[in-house]
Amino acid sequence: MKKIFFILLCAAVLLKSGFIPNPFAPGTEVVKGYGDETTLYATSWCGYCKKTRELLREHNIPYTEYDIEKSAKGEREYRALDGNGVPLMVINGEVVRGYNPRKILALASP
């Protein structure tokens, strides 16, 4: 019984951290009008937003950022994307919800 609990706990940690894909996550969302851009919708206080910025800088990925609490345009676009948490990104027309380094790098890398 302890072994099963440990396996489930490990799986939950790996899913939450983004190291393995979540089989229950909705499919890829594609939005039109973003072209080959990377746009980040974030806040100044969000730890995962900070990690996303660091990841993008480490990999020299150019991006446009909107602080959804300070930018009216950013908040409008965020709401139009059914924003329900930060970070939220649109990379080459595909929506990434939350901090998912594997997906971010897969979509943003040439």
Biopython code that builds the backbone (N, CA, C, O; Angstrom):
import numpy as np
from Bio.PDB.StructureBuilder import StructureBuilder

atoms = [
    (1, "MET", "N", (0.826, -1.191, 0.000)),
    (1, "MET", "CA", (0.000, 0.000, 0.000)),
    (1, "MET", "C", (0.872, 1.258, 0.000)),
    (1, "MET", "O", (0.563, 2.225, -0.696)),
    (2, "LYS", "N", (1.965, 1.250, 0.780)),
    (2, "LYS", "CA", (2.847, 2.398, 0.829)),
    (2, "LYS", "C", (3.499, 2.643, -0.533)),
    (2, "LYS", "O", (3.724, 3.787, -0.927)),
    (3, "LYS", "N", (3.794, 1.565, -1.237)),
    (3, "LYS", "CA", (4.435, 1.686, -2.548)),
    (3, "LYS", "C", (3.498, 2.368, -3.552)),
    (3, "LYS", "O", (3.939, 3.217, -4.327)),
    (4, "ILE", "N", (2.235, 2.011, -3.545)),
    (4, "ILE", "CA", (1.255, 2.621, -4.449)),
    (4, "ILE", "C", (1.088, 4.102, -4.121)),
    (4, "ILE", "O", (1.047, 4.944, -5.017)),
    (5, "PHE", "N", (0.992, 4.410, -2.826)),
    (5, "PHE", "CA", (0.875, 5.808, -2.415)),
    (5, "PHE", "C", (2.085, 6.613, -2.891)),
    (5, "PHE", "O", (1.932, 7.723, -3.400)),
    (6, "PHE", "N", (3.278, 6.059, -2.727)),
    (6, "PHE", "CA", (4.499, 6.740, -3.144)),
    (6, "PHE", "C", (4.511, 6.976, -4.657)),
    (6, "PHE", "O", (4.895, 8.053, -5.113)),
    (7, "ILE", "N", (4.099, 5.988, -5.422)),
    (7, "ILE", "CA", (4.054, 6.132, -6.882)),
    (7, "ILE", "C", (3.062, 7.215, -7.287)),
    (7, "ILE", "O", (3.359, 8.037, -8.153)),
    (8, "LEU", "N", (1.892, 7.219, -6.668)),
    (8, "LEU", "CA", (0.888, 8.241, -6.983)),
    (8, "LEU", "C", (1.372, 9.637, -6.587)),
    (8, "LEU", "O", (1.139, 10.609, -7.306)),
    (9, "LEU", "N", (2.039, 9.727, -5.453)),
    (9, "LEU", "CA", (2.574, 11.011, -5.012)),
    (9, "LEU", "C", (3.630, 11.516, -5.990)),
    (9, "LEU", "O", (3.628, 12.693, -6.352)),
    (10, "CYS", "N", (4.525, 10.639, -6.416)),
    (10, "CYS", "CA", (5.561, 11.020, -7.395)),
    (10, "CYS", "C", (4.933, 11.465, -8.711)),
    (10, "CYS", "O", (5.357, 12.459, -9.301)),
    (11, "ALA", "N", (3.933, 10.734, -9.167)),
    (11, "ALA", "CA", (3.261, 11.093, -10.419)),
    (11, "ALA", "C", (2.609, 12.468, -10.305)),
    (11, "ALA", "O", (2.677, 13.266, -11.240)),
    (12, "ALA", "N", (1.979, 12.748, -9.166)),
    (12, "ALA", "CA", (1.336, 14.043, -8.967)),
    (12, "ALA", "C", (2.363, 15.169, -8.986)),
    (12, "ALA", "O", (2.121, 16.222, -9.576)),
    (13, "VAL", "N", (3.501, 14.954, -8.348)),
    (13, "VAL", "CA", (4.557, 15.975, -8.323)),
    (13, "VAL", "C", (5.095, 16.210, -9.727)),
    (13, "VAL", "O", (5.305, 17.356, -10.123)),
    (14, "LEU", "N", (5.321, 15.141, -10.486)),
    (14, "LEU", "CA", (5.839, 15.276, -11.848)),
    (14, "LEU", "C", (4.832, 15.969, -12.772)),
    (14, "LEU", "O", (5.224, 16.776, -13.615)),
    (15, "LEU", "N", (3.552, 15.664, -12.623)),
    (15, "LEU", "CA", (2.517, 16.330, -13.417)),
    (15, "LEU", "C", (2.471, 17.816, -13.103)),
    (15, "LEU", "O", (2.438, 18.648, -14.009)),
    (16, "LYS", "N", (2.469, 18.148, -11.815)),
    (16, "LYS", "CA", (2.365, 19.549, -11.392)),
    (16, "LYS", "C", (3.568, 20.367, -11.846)),
    (16, "LYS", "O", (3.435, 21.542, -12.189)),
    (17, "SER", "N", (4.743, 19.740, -11.846)),
    (17, "SER", "CA", (5.957, 20.467, -12.218)),
    (17, "SER", "C", (6.146, 20.575, -13.724)),
    (17, "SER", "O", (6.996, 21.338, -14.183)),
    (18, "GLY", "N", (5.370, 19.827, -14.502)),
    (18, "GLY", "CA", (5.469, 19.913, -15.953)),
    (18, "GLY", "C", (6.497, 18.974, -16.562)),
    (18, "GLY", "O", (6.779, 19.055, -17.757)),
    (19, "PHE", "N", (7.062, 18.081, -15.753)),
    (19, "PHE", "CA", (8.060, 17.159, -16.290)),
    (19, "PHE", "C", (7.438, 16.041, -17.119)),
    (19, "PHE", "O", (8.093, 15.477, -17.995)),
    (20, "ILE", "N", (6.187, 15.723, -16.847)),
    (20, "ILE", "CA", (5.466, 14.777, -17.694)),
    (20, "ILE", "C", (4.165, 15.449, -18.102)),
    (20, "ILE", "O", (3.582, 16.194, -17.315)),
    (21, "PRO", "N", (3.700, 15.194, -19.327)),
    (21, "PRO", "CA", (2.480, 15.865, -19.778)),
    (21, "PRO", "C", (1.256, 15.364, -19.019)),
    (21, "PRO", "O", (1.181, 14.196, -18.636)),
    (22, "ASN", "N", (0.317, 16.248, -18.812)),
    (22, "ASN", "CA", (-0.911, 15.918, -18.116)),
    (22, "ASN", "C", (-1.901, 15.298, -19.104)),
    (22, "ASN", "O", (-2.360, 15.981, -20.020)),
    (23, "PRO", "N", (-2.240, 14.011, -18.933)),
    (23, "PRO", "CA", (-3.159, 13.365, -19.877)),
    (23, "PRO", "C", (-4.578, 13.893, -19.776)),
    (23, "PRO", "O", (-5.393, 13.639, -20.663)),
    (24, "PHE", "N", (-4.891, 14.624, -18.709)),
    (24, "PHE", "CA", (-6.232, 15.163, -18.523)),
    (24, "PHE", "C", (-6.354, 16.605, -19.003)),
    (24, "PHE", "O", (-7.445, 17.175, -18.998)),
    (25, "ALA", "N", (-5.237, 17.189, -19.416)),
    (25, "ALA", "CA", (-5.253, 18.571, -19.889)),
    (25, "ALA", "C", (-5.983, 18.646, -21.223)),
    (25, "ALA", "O", (-5.922, 17.709, -22.019)),
    (26, "PRO", "N", (-6.672, 19.753, -21.470)),
    (26, "PRO", "CA", (-7.347, 19.897, -22.757)),
    (26, "PRO", "C", (-6.326, 19.950, -23.893)),
    (26, "PRO", "O", (-5.151, 20.239, -23.671)),
    (27, "GLY", "N", (-6.783, 19.672, -25.094)),
    (27, "GLY", "CA", (-5.904, 19.686, -26.265)),
    (27, "GLY", "C", (-5.335, 21.069, -26.528)),
    (27, "GLY", "O", (-5.676, 22.037, -25.848)),
    (28, "THR", "N", (-4.478, 21.145, -27.505)),
    (28, "THR", "CA", (-3.834, 22.401, -27.846)),
    (28, "THR", "C", (-4.865, 23.387, -28.365)),
    (28, "THR", "O", (-5.669, 23.062, -29.239)),
    (29, "GLU", "N", (-4.835, 24.581, -27.823)),
    (29, "GLU", "CA", (-5.717, 25.645, -28.267)),
    (29, "GLU", "C", (-4.955, 26.518, -29.258)),
    (29, "GLU", "O", (-3.836, 26.947, -28.974)),
    (30, "VAL", "N", (-5.538, 26.775, -30.388)),
    (30, "VAL", "CA", (-4.908, 27.624, -31.389)),
    (30, "VAL", "C", (-5.764, 28.867, -31.553)),
    (30, "VAL", "O", (-6.984, 28.778, -31.694)),
    (31, "VAL", "N", (-5.116, 30.029, -31.534)),
    (31, "VAL", "CA", (-5.824, 31.288, -31.733)),
    (31, "VAL", "C", (-5.233, 31.992, -32.940)),
    (31, "VAL", "O", (-4.034, 31.902, -33.205)),
    (32, "LYS", "N", (-6.077, 32.682, -33.654)),
    (32, "LYS", "CA", (-5.621, 33.387, -34.846)),
    (32, "LYS", "C", (-5.216, 34.807, -34.507)),
    (32, "LYS", "O", (-5.679, 35.380, -33.521)),
    (33, "GLY", "N", (-4.350, 35.366, -35.329)),
    (33, "GLY", "CA", (-3.973, 36.757, -35.183)),
    (33, "GLY", "C", (-2.685, 36.978, -34.415)),
    (33, "GLY", "O", (-2.307, 38.125, -34.178)),
    (34, "TYR", "N", (-2.003, 35.920, -34.022)),
    (34, "TYR", "CA", (-0.765, 36.087, -33.272)),
    (34, "TYR", "C", (0.473, 35.812, -34.115)),
    (34, "TYR", "O", (1.574, 36.199, -33.723)),
    (35, "GLY", "N", (0.325, 35.160, -35.255)),
    (35, "GLY", "CA", (1.467, 34.909, -36.128)),
    (35, "GLY", "C", (2.564, 34.137, -35.425)),
    (35, "GLY", "O", (2.293, 33.211, -34.661)),
    (36, "ASP", "N", (3.809, 34.521, -35.685)),
    (36, "ASP", "CA", (4.968, 33.842, -35.109)),
    (36, "ASP", "C", (5.497, 34.583, -33.897)),
    (36, "ASP", "O", (6.707, 34.770, -33.764)),
    (37, "GLU", "N", (4.620, 35.001, -33.026)),
    (37, "GLU", "CA", (5.006, 35.787, -31.860)),
    (37, "GLU", "C", (4.898, 34.960, -30.587)),
    (37, "GLU", "O", (4.243, 33.919, -30.552)),
    (38, "THR", "N", (5.557, 35.450, -29.547)),
    (38, "THR", "CA", (5.393, 34.897, -28.210)),
    (38, "THR", "C", (4.914, 36.035, -27.326)),
    (38, "THR", "O", (5.588, 37.055, -27.181)),
    (39, "THR", "N", (3.737, 35.847, -26.738)),
    (39, "THR", "CA", (3.147, 36.862, -25.874)),
    (39, "THR", "C", (2.900, 36.245, -24.506)),
    (39, "THR", "O", (2.344, 35.152, -24.390)),
    (40, "LEU", "N", (3.323, 36.964, -23.476)),
    (40, "LEU", "CA", (3.169, 36.512, -22.099)),
    (40, "LEU", "C", (2.213, 37.452, -21.370)),
    (40, "LEU", "O", (2.405, 38.667, -21.361)),
    (41, "TYR", "N", (1.188, 36.875, -20.762)),
    (41, "TYR", "CA", (0.265, 37.628, -19.911)),
    (41, "TYR", "C", (0.590, 37.213, -18.484)),
    (41, "TYR", "O", (0.509, 36.034, -18.141)),
    (42, "ALA", "N", (0.959, 38.187, -17.650)),
    (42, "ALA", "CA", (1.504, 37.868, -16.337)),
    (42, "ALA", "C", (1.154, 38.964, -15.338)),
    (42, "ALA", "O", (0.456, 39.926, -15.656)),
    (43, "THR", "N", (1.661, 38.788, -14.119)),
    (43, "THR", "CA", (1.580, 39.810, -13.093)),
    (43, "THR", "C", (2.977, 39.982, -12.490)),
    (43, "THR", "O", (3.851, 39.134, -12.672)),
    (44, "SER", "N", (3.170, 41.070, -11.784)),
    (44, "SER", "CA", (4.485, 41.335, -11.202)),
    (44, "SER", "C", (4.779, 40.455, -9.989)),
    (44, "SER", "O", (5.947, 40.217, -9.679)),
    (45, "TRP", "N", (3.759, 39.970, -9.303)),
    (45, "TRP", "CA", (3.934, 39.234, -8.060)),
    (45, "TRP", "C", (3.955, 37.719, -8.224)),
    (45, "TRP", "O", (4.235, 37.004, -7.262)),
    (46, "CYS", "N", (3.668, 37.221, -9.409)),
    (46, "CYS", "CA", (3.512, 35.778, -9.646)),
    (46, "CYS", "C", (4.872, 35.079, -9.778)),
    (46, "CYS", "O", (5.680, 35.443, -10.633)),
    (47, "GLY", "N", (5.115, 34.089, -8.938)),
    (47, "GLY", "CA", (6.375, 33.344, -8.978)),
    (47, "GLY", "C", (6.565, 32.551, -10.256)),
    (47, "GLY", "O", (7.676, 32.484, -10.781)),
    (48, "TYR", "N", (5.489, 31.943, -10.770)),
    (48, "TYR", "CA", (5.606, 31.181, -12.011)),
    (48, "TYR", "C", (5.789, 32.098, -13.217)),
    (48, "TYR", "O", (6.397, 31.705, -14.212)),
    (49, "CYS", "N", (5.264, 33.315, -13.129)),
    (49, "CYS", "CA", (5.511, 34.298, -14.188)),
    (49, "CYS", "C", (6.999, 34.643, -14.223)),
    (49, "CYS", "O", (7.597, 34.764, -15.292)),
    (50, "LYS", "N", (7.582, 34.799, -13.042)),
    (50, "LYS", "CA", (9.013, 35.085, -12.948)),
    (50, "LYS", "C", (9.830, 33.941, -13.542)),
    (50, "LYS", "O", (10.790, 34.179, -14.275)),
    (51, "LYS", "N", (9.454, 32.705, -13.228)),
    (51, "LYS", "CA", (10.156, 31.544, -13.779)),
    (51, "LYS", "C", (10.004, 31.494, -15.300)),
    (51, "LYS", "O", (10.936, 31.104, -16.002)),
    (52, "THR", "N", (8.841, 31.886, -15.808)),
    (52, "THR", "CA", (8.615, 31.901, -17.254)),
    (52, "THR", "C", (9.519, 32.935, -17.909)),
    (52, "THR", "O", (10.136, 32.656, -18.938)),
    (53, "ARG", "N", (9.604, 34.123, -17.326)),
    (53, "ARG", "CA", (10.494, 35.165, -17.865)),
    (53, "ARG", "C", (11.941, 34.669, -17.899)),
    (53, "ARG", "O", (12.643, 34.849, -18.894)),
    (54, "GLU", "N", (12.377, 34.046, -16.806)),
    (54, "GLU", "CA", (13.747, 33.524, -16.731)),
    (54, "GLU", "C", (13.992, 32.475, -17.808)),
    (54, "GLU", "O", (15.043, 32.474, -18.448)),
    (55, "LEU", "N", (13.029, 31.584, -18.008)),
    (55, "LEU", "CA", (13.152, 30.542, -19.030)),
    (55, "LEU", "C", (13.288, 31.166, -20.415)),
    (55, "LEU", "O", (14.142, 30.755, -21.201)),
    (56, "LEU", "N", (12.456, 32.151, -20.715)),
    (56, "LEU", "CA", (12.499, 32.807, -22.018)),
    (56, "LEU", "C", (13.833, 33.521, -22.224)),
    (56, "LEU", "O", (14.416, 33.449, -23.306)),
    (57, "ARG", "N", (14.315, 34.208, -21.193)),
    (57, "ARG", "CA", (15.616, 34.896, -21.297)),
    (57, "ARG", "C", (16.764, 33.902, -21.459)),
    (57, "ARG", "O", (17.649, 34.113, -22.288)),
    (58, "GLU", "N", (16.760, 32.820, -20.678)),
    (58, "GLU", "CA", (17.820, 31.807, -20.756)),
    (58, "GLU", "C", (17.958, 31.227, -22.162)),
    (58, "GLU", "O", (19.057, 30.894, -22.604)),
    (59, "HIS", "N", (16.829, 31.111, -22.855)),
    (59, "HIS", "CA", (16.821, 30.508, -24.184)),
    (59, "HIS", "C", (16.740, 31.550, -25.300)),
    (59, "HIS", "O", (16.490, 31.213, -26.457)),
    (60, "ASN", "N", (16.953, 32.817, -24.943)),
    (60, "ASN", "CA", (16.957, 33.914, -25.920)),
    (60, "ASN", "C", (15.714, 33.918, -26.801)),
    (60, "ASN", "O", (15.801, 34.088, -28.017)),
    (61, "ILE", "N", (14.573, 33.732, -26.180)),
    (61, "ILE", "CA", (13.302, 33.728, -26.905)),
    (61, "ILE", "C", (12.679, 35.113, -26.757)),
    (61, "ILE", "O", (12.320, 35.512, -25.649)),
    (62, "PRO", "N", (12.547, 35.850, -27.857)),
    (62, "PRO", "CA", (11.928, 37.181, -27.766)),
    (62, "PRO", "C", (10.433, 37.059, -27.449)),
    (62, "PRO", "O", (9.756, 36.155, -27.940)),
    (63, "TYR", "N", (9.940, 37.967, -26.636)),
    (63, "TYR", "CA", (8.527, 37.922, -26.274)),
    (63, "TYR", "C", (8.028, 39.315, -25.925)),
    (63, "TYR", "O", (8.796, 40.223, -25.610)),
    (64, "THR", "N", (6.717, 39.443, -25.994)),
    (64, "THR", "CA", (6.035, 40.657, -25.567)),
    (64, "THR", "C", (5.285, 40.298, -24.302)),
    (64, "THR", "O", (4.598, 39.278, -24.244)),
    (65, "GLU", "N", (5.419, 41.143, -23.281)),
    (65, "GLU", "CA", (4.747, 40.856, -22.015)),
    (65, "GLU", "C", (3.726, 41.934, -21.704)),
    (65, "GLU", "O", (3.960, 43.123, -21.921)),
    (66, "TYR", "N", (2.583, 41.489, -21.189)),
    (66, "TYR", "CA", (1.559, 42.385, -20.685)),
    (66, "TYR", "C", (1.299, 42.040, -19.225)),
    (66, "TYR", "O", (0.995, 40.893, -18.897)),
    (67, "ASP", "N", (1.417, 43.027, -18.355)),
    (67, "ASP", "CA", (1.018, 42.855, -16.963)),
    (67, "ASP", "C", (-0.485, 43.094, -16.947)),
    (67, "ASP", "O", (-0.945, 44.216, -17.161)),
    (68, "ILE", "N", (-1.240, 42.050, -16.695)),
    (68, "ILE", "CA", (-2.693, 42.150, -16.824)),
    (68, "ILE", "C", (-3.334, 43.037, -15.759)),
    (68, "ILE", "O", (-4.515, 43.371, -15.855)),
    (69, "GLU", "N", (-2.558, 43.418, -14.745)),
    (69, "GLU", "CA", (-3.081, 44.323, -13.719)),
    (69, "GLU", "C", (-2.771, 45.777, -14.025)),
    (69, "GLU", "O", (-3.337, 46.678, -13.405)),
    (70, "LYS", "N", (-1.872, 46.013, -14.980)),
    (70, "LYS", "CA", (-1.464, 47.389, -15.286)),
    (70, "LYS", "C", (-1.763, 47.807, -16.720)),
    (70, "LYS", "O", (-1.763, 49.000, -17.023)),
    (71, "SER", "N", (-2.013, 46.860, -17.596)),
    (71, "SER", "CA", (-2.239, 47.154, -19.009)),
    (71, "SER", "C", (-3.675, 46.826, -19.392)),
    (71, "SER", "O", (-4.102, 45.674, -19.307)),
    (72, "ALA", "N", (-4.417, 47.845, -19.815)),
    (72, "ALA", "CA", (-5.805, 47.618, -20.233)),
    (72, "ALA", "C", (-5.858, 46.709, -21.458)),
    (72, "ALA", "O", (-6.706, 45.820, -21.541)),
    (73, "LYS", "N", (-4.943, 46.938, -22.416)),
    (73, "LYS", "CA", (-4.900, 46.095, -23.610)),
    (73, "LYS", "C", (-4.573, 44.649, -23.220)),
    (73, "LYS", "O", (-5.200, 43.711, -23.713)),
    (74, "GLY", "N", (-3.591, 44.477, -22.334)),
    (74, "GLY", "CA", (-3.223, 43.143, -21.884)),
    (74, "GLY", "C", (-4.367, 42.431, -21.188)),
    (74, "GLY", "O", (-4.599, 41.244, -21.417)),
    (75, "GLU", "N", (-5.081, 43.151, -20.343)),
    (75, "GLU", "CA", (-6.221, 42.552, -19.643)),
    (75, "GLU", "C", (-7.324, 42.151, -20.621)),
    (75, "GLU", "O", (-7.929, 41.089, -20.469)),
    (76, "ARG", "N", (-7.590, 43.000, -21.631)),
    (76, "ARG", "CA", (-8.612, 42.672, -22.637)),
    (76, "ARG", "C", (-8.246, 41.396, -23.387)),
    (76, "ARG", "O", (-9.071, 40.496, -23.546)),
    (77, "GLU", "N", (-6.983, 41.331, -23.850)),
    (77, "GLU", "CA", (-6.545, 40.155, -24.605)),
    (77, "GLU", "C", (-6.567, 38.906, -23.723)),
    (77, "GLU", "O", (-6.963, 37.830, -24.171)),
    (78, "TYR", "N", (-6.142, 39.053, -22.476)),
    (78, "TYR", "CA", (-6.145, 37.954, -21.514)),
    (78, "TYR", "C", (-7.566, 37.422, -21.322)),
    (78, "TYR", "O", (-7.787, 36.211, -21.343)),
    (79, "ARG", "N", (-8.510, 38.311, -21.138)),
    (79, "ARG", "CA", (-9.913, 37.909, -20.961)),
    (79, "ARG", "C", (-10.460, 37.251, -22.233)),
    (79, "ARG", "O", (-11.220, 36.286, -22.150)),
    (80, "ALA", "N", (-10.081, 37.765, -23.407)),
    (80, "ALA", "CA", (-10.526, 37.181, -24.674)),
    (80, "ALA", "C", (-10.010, 35.752, -24.848)),
    (80, "ALA", "O", (-10.609, 34.946, -25.560)),
    (81, "LEU", "N", (-8.893, 35.452, -24.189)),
    (81, "LEU", "CA", (-8.324, 34.103, -24.236)),
    (81, "LEU", "C", (-8.859, 33.224, -23.104)),
    (81, "LEU", "O", (-8.325, 32.147, -22.840)),
    (82, "ASP", "N", (-9.916, 33.691, -22.440)),
    (82, "ASP", "CA", (-10.488, 32.995, -21.283)),
    (82, "ASP", "C", (-9.454, 32.801, -20.189)),
    (82, "ASP", "O", (-9.347, 31.729, -19.594)),
    (83, "GLY", "N", (-8.694, 33.862, -19.937)),
    (83, "GLY", "CA", (-7.677, 33.822, -18.903)),
    (83, "GLY", "C", (-8.268, 33.463, -17.558)),
    (83, "GLY", "O", (-9.268, 34.032, -17.119)),
    (84, "ASN", "N", (-7.626, 32.507, -16.917)),
    (84, "ASN", "CA", (-8.116, 32.028, -15.633)),
    (84, "ASN", "C", (-6.971, 31.830, -14.656)),
    (84, "ASN", "O", (-7.141, 31.194, -13.616)),
    (85, "GLY", "N", (-5.819, 32.365, -14.980)),
    (85, "GLY", "CA", (-4.642, 32.223, -14.148)),
    (85, "GLY", "C", (-3.435, 32.704, -14.925)),
    (85, "GLY", "O", (-3.483, 32.845, -16.147)),
    (86, "VAL", "N", (-2.364, 32.952, -14.216)),
    (86, "VAL", "CA", (-1.133, 33.381, -14.859)),
    (86, "VAL", "C", (-0.022, 32.424, -14.459)),
    (86, "VAL", "O", (-0.084, 31.816, -13.390)),
    (87, "PRO", "N", (0.970, 32.285, -15.283)),
    (87, "PRO", "CA", (1.143, 32.907, -16.593)),
    (87, "PRO", "C", (0.248, 32.262, -17.647)),
    (87, "PRO", "O", (-0.117, 31.090, -17.549)),
    (88, "LEU", "N", (-0.086, 33.042, -18.633)),
    (88, "LEU", "CA", (-0.789, 32.576, -19.814)),
    (88, "LEU", "C", (0.025, 33.080, -20.996)),
    (88, "LEU", "O", (0.398, 34.252, -21.045)),
    (89, "MET", "N", (0.298, 32.200, -21.942)),
    (89, "MET", "CA", (1.115, 32.587, -23.098)),
    (89, "MET", "C", (0.425, 32.198, -24.382)),
    (89, "MET", "O", (-0.369, 31.258, -24.427)),
    (90, "VAL", "N", (0.746, 32.942, -25.431)),
    (90, "VAL", "CA", (0.392, 32.545, -26.784)),
    (90, "VAL", "C", (1.713, 32.486, -27.536)),
    (90, "VAL", "O", (2.414, 33.489, -27.669)),
    (91, "ILE", "N", (2.040, 31.287, -28.026)),
    (91, "ILE", "CA", (3.293, 31.066, -28.734)),
    (91, "ILE", "C", (2.962, 30.548, -30.120)),
    (91, "ILE", "O", (2.428, 29.448, -30.271)),
    (92, "ASN", "N", (3.279, 31.342, -31.129)),
    (92, "ASN", "CA", (2.988, 30.970, -32.514)),
    (92, "ASN", "C", (1.534, 30.543, -32.687)),
    (92, "ASN", "O", (1.238, 29.593, -33.412)),
    (93, "GLY", "N", (0.636, 31.250, -32.017)),
    (93, "GLY", "CA", (-0.794, 30.997, -32.155)),
    (93, "GLY", "C", (-1.339, 29.922, -31.228)),
    (93, "GLY", "O", (-2.545, 29.674, -31.231)),
    (94, "GLU", "N", (-0.495, 29.276, -30.437)),
    (94, "GLU", "CA", (-0.958, 28.228, -29.524)),
    (94, "GLU", "C", (-0.927, 28.738, -28.090)),
    (94, "GLU", "O", (0.028, 29.393, -27.672)),
    (95, "VAL", "N", (-1.974, 28.433, -27.348)),
    (95, "VAL", "CA", (-2.120, 28.910, -25.974)),
    (95, "VAL", "C", (-1.438, 27.939, -25.015)),
    (95, "VAL", "O", (-1.603, 26.724, -25.119)),
    (96, "VAL", "N", (-0.669, 28.493, -24.080)),
    (96, "VAL", "CA", (-0.043, 27.710, -23.007)),
    (96, "VAL", "C", (-0.531, 28.301, -21.699)),
    (96, "VAL", "O", (-0.298, 29.475, -21.410)),
    (97, "ARG", "N", (-1.207, 27.483, -20.913)),
    (97, "ARG", "CA", (-1.738, 27.924, -19.627)),
    (97, "ARG", "C", (-0.849, 27.388, -18.510)),
    (97, "ARG", "O", (-0.613, 26.183, -18.415)),
    (98, "GLY", "N", (-0.357, 28.296, -17.665)),
    (98, "GLY", "CA", (0.504, 27.892, -16.565)),
    (98, "GLY", "C", (1.954, 27.764, -17.000)),
    (98, "GLY", "O", (2.293, 27.962, -18.166)),
    (99, "TYR", "N", (2.801, 27.427, -16.034)),
    (99, "TYR", "CA", (4.230, 27.279, -16.288)),
    (99, "TYR", "C", (4.492, 25.851, -16.749)),
    (99, "TYR", "O", (4.422, 24.905, -15.964)),
    (100, "ASN", "N", (4.796, 25.712, -18.041)),
    (100, "ASN", "CA", (5.039, 24.402, -18.633)),
    (100, "ASN", "C", (6.297, 24.514, -19.498)),
    (100, "ASN", "O", (6.192, 24.709, -20.709)),
    (101, "PRO", "N", (7.489, 24.393, -18.894)),
    (101, "PRO", "CA", (8.725, 24.640, -19.630)),
    (101, "PRO", "C", (8.897, 23.782, -20.874)),
    (101, "PRO", "O", (9.373, 24.268, -21.900)),
    (102, "ARG", "N", (8.518, 22.522, -20.798)),
    (102, "ARG", "CA", (8.673, 21.656, -21.982)),
    (102, "ARG", "C", (7.839, 22.162, -23.159)),
    (102, "ARG", "O", (8.329, 22.248, -24.285)),
    (103, "LYS", "N", (6.593, 22.490, -22.891)),
    (103, "LYS", "CA", (5.710, 22.962, -23.958)),
    (103, "LYS", "C", (6.161, 24.320, -24.475)),
    (103, "LYS", "O", (6.140, 24.565, -25.681)),
    (104, "ILE", "N", (6.569, 25.200, -23.570)),
    (104, "ILE", "CA", (7.032, 26.526, -23.974)),
    (104, "ILE", "C", (8.231, 26.400, -24.914)),
    (104, "ILE", "O", (8.256, 27.027, -25.973)),
    (105, "LEU", "N", (9.207, 25.605, -24.539)),
    (105, "LEU", "CA", (10.400, 25.443, -25.362)),
    (105, "LEU", "C", (10.091, 24.734, -26.673)),
    (105, "LEU", "O", (10.660, 25.071, -27.711)),
    (106, "ALA", "N", (9.201, 23.763, -26.631)),
    (106, "ALA", "CA", (8.842, 23.046, -27.863)),
    (106, "ALA", "C", (8.174, 23.980, -28.868)),
    (106, "ALA", "O", (8.444, 23.899, -30.067)),
    (107, "LEU", "N", (7.312, 24.861, -28.388)),
    (107, "LEU", "CA", (6.590, 25.767, -29.288)),
    (107, "LEU", "C", (7.426, 26.960, -29.725)),
    (107, "LEU", "O", (7.295, 27.426, -30.857)),
    (108, "ALA", "N", (8.293, 27.465, -28.830)),
    (108, "ALA", "CA", (9.010, 28.707, -29.114)),
    (108, "ALA", "C", (10.355, 28.493, -29.785)),
    (108, "ALA", "O", (10.880, 29.415, -30.409)),
    (109, "SER", "N", (10.921, 27.310, -29.675)),
    (109, "SER", "CA", (12.232, 27.070, -30.263)),
    (109, "SER", "C", (12.122, 26.864, -31.763)),
    (109, "SER", "O", (11.192, 26.219, -32.246)),
    (110, "PRO", "N", (13.090, 27.422, -32.503)),
    (110, "PRO", "CA", (13.019, 27.298, -33.970)),
    (110, "PRO", "C", (13.215, 25.882, -34.459)),
    (110, "PRO", "O", (13.180, 25.635, -35.664)),
]
sb = StructureBuilder()
sb.init_structure("model")
sb.init_model(0)
sb.init_chain("A")
sb.init_seg("    ")
for serial, (resi, resn, name, xyz) in enumerate(atoms, 1):
    if name == "N":
        sb.init_residue(resn, " ", resi, " ")
    sb.init_atom(name, np.array(xyz, "f"), 0.0, 1.0, " ", f" {name:<3s}", serial, name[0])
structure = sb.get_structure()
